[in-house]
């Protein structure tokens, strides 16, 4: 999967053939076809594996932090870093292929649920606004922090996280 991803990053996902992947990995084409019908399937499997790793990491961070506000900050910062990192590894064509709505809907639902959970806890603790439904705030966070893919530096990612957290603060009475 890593070899196919690297080839697709270098040459574009539509330029890679099963023969190239087999040759680069030293695996016979017949063996490769036994597990994957085409290069796109390999790329999707690799992306799925990566998404599951990201979700696992976000869940670990959520579970490792007791304070609701700190938990929110840690999870949002980690998600923004994932978005920033993702944009720097691979091409636009590869990203478009692996992030089709039908391919990421399940993962996005899980991220939204995780965000909603930490937002509810922070709202109960009084550190996050409660005048807007947690599901709406979770969607806001996903989209706002998705912008981390377009910022030029880690410092810009931190500023984006700070801005998102400020927007979640309870309104002044």
Secondary structure, DSSP 8 states (H G I E B T S, - for coil): -HHHHHHHHHH-TTT--HHHHHHHHT--HHHHHHH-SSHHHHHHHHHHHHHHHHHHHHHHHHHH--SHHHHHHHHHHHHHHHHHHHHTSS-HHHHHHHT-HHHHHHHHHHHHHHHHHHHHHHHHTTSS--SS-HHHHHHHHHHHHHGGGG-SSHHHHHHHHHHHHHHHS----
